[in-house]
Amino acid sequence: MATEEGIVLKLQSPTTALVKTTKSTACEGCASKQSCNSMDTGKEMEVEVINPANAKEGDKVVIEFKSSSLLKASFLIHIFPILCLVAGAIVGQEVAVKFSLDKSATSAIFGFLFFVLAFLIVRLVGEKMADKDSYKPRIIRVKNSRRQGSAL
């Protein structure tokens, strides 16, 4: 499981919060880093997280990302479209033989069609995955509370 530290910017609902985190070295190697909601500096990003720790605005927190969820999402985004492209090209070759068409052109057309279809599937499945709590980061601990700091 990957963990990051951040500061709660605001509570979006009783169960979710918006947390500002600093991009770590792990972010640099991530192929999906452009999809994060980067702030003006480019070093910070905002992440919507599940808040079972009942953190409040201004609290410094530790958030956790499940590695298995990241792997599943990465497969869906990166590998699945390539597999569809190859499958489309193979289907295109078979169709070309059956209907006496140009193999290269038919393979290219079917490969492209399957590739586009893959992105439509990725979008639909991605929207369903985004609604599931198992694919969202969560606050596992309040590191230091703004309320504790003001009491000192």
N, C-alpha and C positions, 0 to 999 in steps of 0.2 A: 504494500500500500504506500502510495506517495503522500507526503504531508507538506504543507506550506503554512507559513504564518501570515496573518493579515489583520486588518482593522475593520470592524463593522462600521460601514458608512450609514446604513439605515435598515430598519426592519421593514420588509415588504409585506409581510403577513405575520400572523402569530407563529408560523412554522418556518418561514424563510427569511433570509437576510441578504443584503448586498455587502460583499466584503471586498476591500481593496487589498490586493497582494502585490508583491514585487516579483517580477519574472526572475526565475532562478536559472541556473545553468541547465537544468532539466528541460526548461522551456525552449532553449536554443536548439536542442536536438529533435524537438517535436515537429512532425510534419504538419500538424494542425494549428500551429502557433498563430497564424494569421486570423483564425476564427475567434480568437479571444478578444474580448472587448478592451482594447488598449486605451489608456488615457493619454493625455497630451504629451507626456514625457517619453512614452514608448517603453519605459522600464516598469510601469505599473499597469495593472489591469483590474477590472471589476468582475467579480464572479458571484452569481446567485447561488447560494448554498442553503442546505437544510439546517435548521437551527435547533437541534435537540438539547443543546447545552443552555438554552435560554439566554444567549448573549444579548447585550444591549448596545445601542449606538455608542461608538467610541471604545468599546472593549477590544483588547488585543486577543486574537484567537488563533487556534491551530485548526486548519481544515485538512480533511483527508479525502483522497481520490482512490477509489478501488481500481487496482491494476487490471483486474479481469474486465471491468467495464470499459476501460480505456482500450484494451486489446480488441474487444468485440467491435467497438466503434471504429477503431483504426482499420480492422479487416473490412468492415462495411464500406468505409470511405475509399480505401486504397486498393484492396485486392479484388473485391467483388466486381467492380467495373472492368478490370482487366480480364477476369475469368469470363465475363459476359462477352467481351470483345472477341476473345479467342473462340468461344462457343459459337458466336455469330458467324465468324469466318468459316468454321468447320461446317455449319449448317448451310452457309452460302455455297460452299464447294459441292456439297451433296445435291443441293437444288440445281446448281448449274449442270451437273452431270445428268440429272433426271430430265431436265427440260432443254438440254443441248444449248446452254448459254455459255458466255465467256466466264471461265472459272475465277479469274482475277477480279473482274468487275463485280461479279455476283458476291464473291467473298468479301470484298471491300464494302459493298452496300449493306450486306447482312451484318457484318462486323460493326459498322457504324450504327445501324439500327439497334442492335443489341446493346451497344455501348450507351446510347441515349436512353434506352429503356432501363438500363442499370441505374442511371442517375435519377430517373423518376422513382424507381424502387427505393434507392438510397434516401431520397427526400421523404417519401412516405414513411419508411421504417424509422428514419431519423426523427421525425416528428413524434412518432409513438414512443421511441426510446427517450426523448427529451422529457416526456411526461412521467416517466417512471423514476421513482426515487433512487433506485439502485444505480442509475447513471448520473446522478447529481452528487457533487461534493457535499460533505457535511462537516459541521463544526463538531470536533471531538472534545475540545477543552477550551475554556476561557483562561488565557495565560495571565493576564492581569486586567482587572476591571477598572474602568474609568472611575466608578464609584469608590473603589478601594483607594485609588490614587488621590482623590479629593478629600478623603477622610484623614489622611496623614498630615 
